[in-house]
Amino acid sequence: MHEAISEVSTLLFVPGDRPERFEKATASGAGLVVVDLEDAVAPSNKPAARSNAAAWARDHACIVRINGVGTAWHADDVAQLAASSCGIMLPKAERPDDVRRLVAAVGGCGVVALVETARGILDAASIAELDGVDRLALGSFDLATELGVNPSDREALLASRSALVLASARAGLPGPVDGITAGIDDPAGITDDTDYARRLGFTGKLCIHPRQVAPVADALRPSEAERSWAATVTAAQREGVGVVDGAMVDKPVIERAERILRRFARTTTSGTI
């Protein structure tokens, strides 16, 4: 598993045909920049975007969202980026065999499977267990369109989100990456969306503007109250105490506390990853 992809919590999209924005995206504090060759790029600009992404990836840690399997640009995207060390995000990831072929083609590049169809949700467990898949991510807007629901309707997408969390846990992957929030100048809204996803088991979120990065990172970072609880639990465990605040402390409780402390330390020392 590629450490950067597995630990990152904020992934910021930037259009591949706008290379003048790459540095700004990197300076945003995002854990990883996702250079987009798919939805954000018009068909006529895709060859230039691909070249821009490949050039940027030679000297910068990033992820590149390539065009999907079956499109006119997929094979060229894979061929040009296979020699890079950047991560690859596959949109419309839904068939395990397609994901397996991509992993084989890009060699050591880490793969993020962007699940955004009903078929992908139902096959998420098989996709997550493939060697070379480092993370699952939710494409909530495309999925909502296929399902005929509003992408902001949490209840309508709850089963799909939970499916990705369960698939990731079963495969030993970190929590999945939640889909985008459309509001750019709505820090309260994106904080609320991110907090909801974190409570379900997501550990990352896709961002579409630099102004979304800080609120997302803050919402995904364990709170001081959680850190304090976790520290109390681990201290009690070292002292052989079996009860904290009137609640039993057993192995699952200790493991949860240790996980909280690791994530708190990582996000505090690494900034807004």
C-alpha positions as a Markdown table, in Angstrom:
| # | Residue | x | y | z |
|---|---|---|---|---|
| 1 | Met | 0.0 | 0.0 | 0.0 |
| 2 | His | 1.3 | 3.4 | -0.9 |
| 3 | Glu | 1.6 | 5.4 | 2.3 |
| 4 | Ala | 0.7 | 8.8 | 0.9 |
| 5 | Ile | -2.5 | 7.5 | -0.6 |
| 6 | Ser | -3.4 | 5.4 | 2.4 |
| 7 | Glu | -3.0 | 8.2 | 4.9 |
| 8 | Val | -4.2 | 11.3 | 3.0 |
| 9 | Ser | -7.5 | 12.9 | 4.1 |
| 10 | Thr | -7.9 | 15.8 | 1.6 |
| 11 | Leu | -7.7 | 15.2 | -2.1 |
| 12 | Leu | -8.0 | 18.4 | -4.2 |
| 13 | Phe | -9.0 | 18.2 | -7.9 |
| 14 | Val | -7.4 | 20.5 | -10.4 |
| 15 | Pro | -8.1 | 20.4 | -14.2 |
| 16 | Gly | -5.3 | 18.9 | -16.2 |
| 17 | Asp | -5.6 | 21.5 | -18.9 |
| 18 | Arg | -4.9 | 24.3 | -16.5 |
| 19 | Pro | -1.3 | 23.7 | -15.5 |
| 20 | Glu | -1.0 | 27.3 | -14.2 |
| 21 | Arg | -3.3 | 26.1 | -11.3 |
| 22 | Phe | -1.1 | 23.2 | -10.3 |
| 23 | Glu | 1.2 | 25.1 | -7.9 |
| 24 | Lys | -1.8 | 26.9 | -6.3 |
| 25 | Ala | -3.4 | 23.5 | -5.7 |
| 26 | Thr | -0.3 | 22.2 | -4.1 |
| 27 | Ala | 0.1 | 25.3 | -1.9 |
| 28 | Ser | -3.5 | 24.8 | -0.6 |
| 29 | Gly | -2.4 | 22.4 | 2.1 |
| 30 | Ala | -4.2 | 19.5 | 0.5 |
| 31 | Gly | -2.8 | 16.0 | 1.3 |
| 32 | Leu | -2.6 | 15.2 | -2.4 |
| 33 | Val | -3.5 | 17.1 | -5.6 |
| 34 | Val | -5.6 | 15.1 | -8.1 |
| 35 | Val | -4.8 | 16.2 | -11.6 |
| 36 | Asp | -8.0 | 15.6 | -13.5 |
| 37 | Leu | -8.1 | 14.3 | -17.1 |
| 38 | Glu | -11.8 | 13.3 | -17.0 |
| 39 | Asp | -14.8 | 15.4 | -16.2 |
| 40 | Ala | -13.0 | 18.7 | -15.9 |
| 41 | Val | -11.4 | 18.5 | -19.3 |
| 42 | Ala | -13.1 | 19.0 | -22.7 |
| 43 | Pro | -12.4 | 16.3 | -25.3 |
| 44 | Ser | -10.3 | 18.6 | -27.5 |
| 45 | Asn | -8.0 | 19.4 | -24.5 |
| 46 | Lys | -7.5 | 15.8 | -23.3 |
| 47 | Pro | -4.1 | 15.2 | -25.0 |
| 48 | Ala | -2.6 | 18.4 | -23.6 |
| 49 | Ala | -4.0 | 17.7 | -20.2 |
| 50 | Arg | -2.4 | 14.2 | -20.3 |
| 51 | Ser | 1.0 | 15.7 | -21.2 |
| 52 | Asn | 0.7 | 18.3 | -18.5 |
| 53 | Ala | -0.2 | 15.6 | -15.9 |
| 54 | Ala | 2.7 | 13.4 | -16.9 |
| 55 | Ala | 5.2 | 16.3 | -16.8 |
| 56 | Trp | 3.9 | 17.4 | -13.4 |
| 57 | Ala | 4.0 | 13.9 | -12.0 |
| 58 | Arg | 7.7 | 13.5 | -12.7 |
| 59 | Asp | 8.6 | 16.0 | -10.0 |
| 60 | His | 5.6 | 16.2 | -7.7 |
| 61 | Ala | 3.6 | 13.7 | -5.6 |
| 62 | Cys | 0.1 | 13.6 | -7.0 |
| 63 | Ile | -2.8 | 11.5 | -8.2 |
| 64 | Val | -4.0 | 11.6 | -11.7 |
| 65 | Arg | -7.7 | 10.8 | -12.5 |
| 66 | Ile | -7.6 | 9.2 | -15.9 |
| 67 | Asn | -10.4 | 8.7 | -18.3 |
| 68 | Gly | -12.6 | 5.7 | -17.7 |
| 69 | Val | -12.3 | 2.2 | -19.3 |
| 70 | Gly | -14.0 | 2.1 | -22.7 |
| 71 | Thr | -13.4 | 5.8 | -23.5 |
| 72 | Ala | -11.3 | 7.0 | -26.4 |
| 73 | Trp | -8.6 | 8.3 | -24.1 |
| 74 | His | -8.2 | 5.6 | -21.5 |
| 75 | Ala | -5.4 | 3.5 | -23.2 |
| 76 | Asp | -3.3 | 6.6 | -24.0 |
| 77 | Asp | -3.7 | 7.9 | -20.4 |
| 78 | Val | -2.5 | 4.6 | -19.0 |
| 79 | Ala | 0.4 | 4.3 | -21.4 |
| 80 | Gln | 1.7 | 7.8 | -20.8 |
| 81 | Leu | 1.3 | 7.6 | -17.0 |
| 82 | Ala | 2.5 | 4.1 | -16.4 |
| 83 | Ala | 6.1 | 5.1 | -16.1 |
| 84 | Ser | 5.4 | 7.7 | -13.5 |
| 85 | Ser | 5.3 | 7.2 | -9.8 |
| 86 | Cys | 2.0 | 9.1 | -9.3 |
| 87 | Gly | -1.1 | 7.5 | -8.0 |
| 88 | Ile | -3.9 | 6.7 | -10.5 |
| 89 | Met | -7.6 | 7.3 | -9.8 |
| 90 | Leu | -9.9 | 5.2 | -12.0 |
| 91 | Pro | -13.4 | 6.7 | -12.5 |
| 92 | Lys | -16.4 | 4.5 | -12.9 |
| 93 | Ala | -14.6 | 1.6 | -11.2 |
| 94 | Glu | -17.1 | -1.2 | -11.3 |
| 95 | Arg | -15.6 | -4.3 | -12.8 |
| 96 | Pro | -12.8 | -6.1 | -10.8 |
| 97 | Asp | -11.2 | -7.4 | -14.0 |
| 98 | Asp | -10.9 | -3.8 | -15.4 |
| 99 | Val | -9.3 | -2.6 | -12.2 |
| 100 | Arg | -7.0 | -5.7 | -12.1 |
| 101 | Arg | -5.8 | -4.8 | -15.7 |
| 102 | Leu | -5.2 | -1.2 | -14.7 |
| 103 | Val | -3.1 | -2.3 | -11.7 |
| 104 | Ala | -1.0 | -4.6 | -13.9 |
| 105 | Ala | -0.5 | -1.8 | -16.5 |
| 106 | Val | 0.6 | 0.9 | -14.1 |
| 107 | Gly | 3.0 | -1.3 | -12.1 |
| 108 | Gly | 4.0 | 0.3 | -8.9 |
| 109 | Cys | 1.5 | 3.2 | -9.1 |
| 110 | Gly | -1.1 | 3.2 | -6.3 |
| 111 | Val | -4.7 | 3.0 | -7.5 |
| 112 | Val | -7.7 | 4.8 | -6.1 |
| 113 | Ala | -10.9 | 3.1 | -7.3 |
| 114 | Leu | -13.6 | 5.8 | -7.7 |
| 115 | Val | -16.8 | 4.0 | -7.2 |
| 116 | Glu | -19.7 | 5.9 | -8.8 |
| 117 | Thr | -22.2 | 3.4 | -10.2 |
| 118 | Ala | -24.6 | 0.9 | -8.8 |
| 119 | Arg | -22.5 | -2.0 | -10.2 |
| 120 | Gly | -19.4 | -0.6 | -8.6 |
| 121 | Ile | -21.1 | -0.3 | -5.2 |
| 122 | Leu | -22.3 | -3.9 | -5.4 |
| 123 | Asp | -18.8 | -5.1 | -6.4 |
| 124 | Ala | -16.9 | -2.8 | -4.1 |
| 125 | Ala | -15.8 | -5.7 | -1.8 |
| 126 | Ser | -14.2 | -7.5 | -4.7 |
| 127 | Ile | -12.5 | -4.4 | -6.0 |
| 128 | Ala | -11.1 | -3.5 | -2.5 |
| 129 | Glu | -9.4 | -6.8 | -2.2 |
| 130 | Leu | -7.4 | -6.6 | -5.4 |
| 131 | Asp | -3.7 | -6.2 | -5.0 |
| 132 | Gly | -2.6 | -2.7 | -5.9 |
| 133 | Val | -5.9 | -1.0 | -4.9 |
| 134 | Asp | -4.9 | 1.4 | -2.1 |
| 135 | Arg | -8.2 | 3.2 | -1.5 |
| 136 | Leu | -11.9 | 3.3 | -2.4 |
| 137 | Ala | -13.5 | 6.7 | -3.1 |
| 138 | Leu | -17.2 | 7.6 | -3.6 |
| 139 | Gly | -18.3 | 9.4 | -6.8 |
| 140 | Ser | -21.6 | 10.6 | -5.2 |
| 141 | Phe | -22.8 | 12.9 | -7.9 |
| 142 | Asp | -22.6 | 10.3 | -10.7 |
| 143 | Leu | -24.0 | 7.6 | -8.5 |
| 144 | Ala | -26.9 | 9.8 | -7.4 |
| 145 | Thr | -27.7 | 10.5 | -11.1 |
| 146 | Glu | -27.9 | 6.8 | -11.9 |
| 147 | Leu | -30.0 | 6.1 | -8.8 |
| 148 | Gly | -32.3 | 9.0 | -9.5 |
| 149 | Val | -31.7 | 10.7 | -6.2 |
| 150 | Asn | -30.4 | 14.0 | -4.9 |
| 151 | Pro | -26.6 | 13.7 | -4.2 |
| 152 | Ser | -27.1 | 15.8 | -1.1 |
| 153 | Asp | -29.7 | 13.4 | 0.3 |
| 154 | Arg | -27.8 | 11.5 | 2.9 |
| 155 | Glu | -30.4 | 8.9 | 3.5 |
| 156 | Ala | -30.6 | 8.0 | -0.2 |
| 157 | Leu | -26.8 | 7.4 | -0.3 |
| 158 | Leu | -26.4 | 5.9 | 3.2 |
| 159 | Ala | -26.4 | 2.3 | 2.0 |
| 160 | Ser | -23.8 | 3.1 | -0.7 |
| 161 | Arg | -21.5 | 4.9 | 1.7 |
| 162 | Ser | -21.8 | 2.0 | 4.2 |
| 163 | Ala | -21.0 | -0.5 | 1.5 |
| 164 | Leu | -17.7 | 1.3 | 0.8 |
| 165 | Val | -16.8 | 1.5 | 4.5 |
| 166 | Leu | -17.5 | -2.3 | 4.9 |
| 167 | Ala | -15.6 | -3.2 | 1.8 |
| 168 | Ser | -12.6 | -1.2 | 2.9 |
| 169 | Ala | -12.6 | -2.6 | 6.4 |
| 170 | Arg | -12.9 | -6.2 | 5.1 |
| 171 | Ala | -9.9 | -5.7 | 2.7 |
| 172 | Gly | -7.8 | -4.0 | 5.4 |
| 173 | Leu | -7.8 | -0.7 | 3.6 |
| 174 | Pro | -8.1 | 2.7 | 5.3 |
| 175 | Gly | -11.5 | 4.2 | 5.4 |
| 176 | Pro | -12.8 | 5.4 | 2.0 |
| 177 | Val | -12.8 | 8.9 | 0.6 |
| 178 | Asp | -16.1 | 10.6 | 0.5 |
| 179 | Gly | -17.4 | 12.4 | -2.6 |
| 180 | Ile | -17.4 | 16.2 | -3.2 |
| 181 | Thr | -19.5 | 18.9 | -1.7 |
| 182 | Ala | -20.7 | 21.3 | -4.3 |
| 183 | Gly | -20.7 | 24.4 | -2.2 |
| 184 | Ile | -17.4 | 26.2 | -2.4 |
| 185 | Asp | -18.1 | 29.2 | -0.1 |
| 186 | Asp | -20.0 | 27.3 | 2.5 |
| 187 | Pro | -17.5 | 26.2 | 5.2 |
| 188 | Ala | -20.3 | 25.2 | 7.6 |
| 189 | Gly | -21.9 | 23.0 | 5.0 |
| 190 | Ile | -18.7 | 21.2 | 4.0 |
| 191 | Thr | -17.7 | 20.8 | 7.7 |
| 192 | Asp | -21.1 | 19.2 | 8.3 |
| 193 | Asp | -20.9 | 16.9 | 5.3 |
| 194 | Thr | -17.4 | 15.8 | 6.3 |
| 195 | Asp | -18.3 | 15.2 | 9.9 |
| 196 | Tyr | -21.2 | 13.0 | 8.8 |
| 197 | Ala | -18.9 | 11.0 | 6.5 |
| 198 | Arg | -16.3 | 10.6 | 9.3 |
| 199 | Arg | -19.0 | 9.2 | 11.6 |
| 200 | Leu | -19.8 | 6.6 | 9.0 |
| 201 | Gly | -16.2 | 5.5 | 8.8 |
| 202 | Phe | -14.8 | 7.6 | 6.0 |
| 203 | Thr | -11.3 | 9.0 | 6.5 |
| 204 | Gly | -10.9 | 11.3 | 3.5 |
| 205 | Lys | -12.9 | 13.6 | 1.2 |
| 206 | Leu | -12.6 | 14.9 | -2.3 |
| 207 | Cys | -12.3 | 18.7 | -2.7 |
| 208 | Ile | -13.0 | 20.8 | -5.7 |
| 209 | His | -11.6 | 24.2 | -4.5 |
| 210 | Pro | -8.7 | 25.2 | -2.3 |
| 211 | Arg | -11.1 | 26.9 | 0.1 |
| 212 | Gln | -12.6 | 23.5 | 1.0 |
| 213 | Val | -9.3 | 22.0 | 2.1 |
| 214 | Ala | -9.0 | 23.5 | 5.6 |
| 215 | Pro | -12.6 | 22.8 | 6.8 |
| 216 | Val | -12.4 | 19.2 | 5.5 |
| 217 | Ala | -9.0 | 18.6 | 7.2 |
| 218 | Asp | -10.3 | 20.1 | 10.5 |
| 219 | Ala | -13.5 | 18.0 | 10.4 |
| 220 | Leu | -11.6 | 14.8 | 9.8 |
| 221 | Arg | -9.1 | 15.4 | 12.6 |
| 222 | Pro | -10.1 | 13.7 | 15.9 |
| 223 | Ser | -11.3 | 16.3 | 18.3 |
| 224 | Glu | -9.5 | 17.3 | 21.5 |
| 225 | Ala | -12.2 | 15.5 | 23.5 |
| 226 | Glu | -11.6 | 12.3 | 21.5 |
| 227 | Arg | -7.9 | 12.6 | 22.0 |
| 228 | Ser | -8.3 | 13.1 | 25.7 |
| 229 | Trp | -10.6 | 10.1 | 26.0 |
| 230 | Ala | -8.2 | 7.9 | 24.0 |
| 231 | Ala | -5.2 | 9.0 | 26.1 |
| 232 | Thr | -7.2 | 8.2 | 29.3 |
| 233 | Val | -8.1 | 4.7 | 27.9 |
| 234 | Thr | -4.5 | 3.8 | 26.9 |
| 235 | Ala | -3.2 | 5.1 | 30.2 |
| 236 | Ala | -5.7 | 3.0 | 32.1 |
| 237 | Gln | -4.8 | -0.1 | 30.0 |
| 238 | Arg | -1.1 | 0.3 | 30.9 |
| 239 | Glu | -2.0 | 0.5 | 34.6 |
| 240 | Gly | -4.3 | -2.6 | 34.3 |
| 241 | Val | -7.5 | -0.6 | 35.0 |
| 242 | Gly | -10.5 | -2.3 | 33.4 |
| 243 | Val | -13.0 | 0.6 | 33.7 |
| 244 | Val | -12.9 | 4.2 | 32.5 |
| 245 | Asp | -15.7 | 6.7 | 33.3 |
| 246 | Gly | -17.9 | 3.8 | 34.3 |
| 247 | Ala | -17.4 | 1.9 | 31.0 |
| 248 | Met | -15.5 | -1.3 | 30.5 |
| 249 | Val | -12.2 | -1.1 | 28.7 |
| 250 | Asp | -11.5 | -4.2 | 26.6 |
| 251 | Lys | -9.5 | -5.0 | 23.5 |
| 252 | Pro | -11.8 | -3.3 | 20.9 |
| 253 | Val | -12.0 | -0.2 | 23.0 |
| 254 | Ile | -8.2 | 0.0 | 23.4 |
| 255 | Glu | -7.7 | -0.5 | 19.6 |
| 256 | Arg | -10.1 | 2.3 | 18.9 |
| 257 | Ala | -8.3 | 4.6 | 21.3 |
| 258 | Glu | -4.9 | 3.8 | 19.8 |
| 259 | Arg | -6.3 | 4.5 | 16.3 |
| 260 | Ile | -7.6 | 7.9 | 17.4 |
| 261 | Leu | -4.2 | 8.8 | 18.9 |
| 262 | Arg | -2.3 | 7.7 | 15.8 |
| 263 | Arg | -4.6 | 9.8 | 13.5 |
| 264 | Phe | -4.5 | 12.8 | 15.9 |
| 265 | Ala | -0.7 | 12.7 | 15.9 |
| 266 | Arg | -0.4 | 12.3 | 12.2 |
| 267 | Thr | -2.8 | 15.1 | 11.3 |
| 268 | Thr | -1.4 | 17.5 | 13.9 |
| 269 | Thr | 2.2 | 17.1 | 12.9 |
| 270 | Ser | 1.6 | 16.9 | 9.1 |
| 271 | Gly | -0.8 | 19.9 | 8.8 |
| 272 | Thr | -3.9 | 19.7 | 6.7 |
| 273 | Ile | -3.3 | 16.3 | 5.1 |
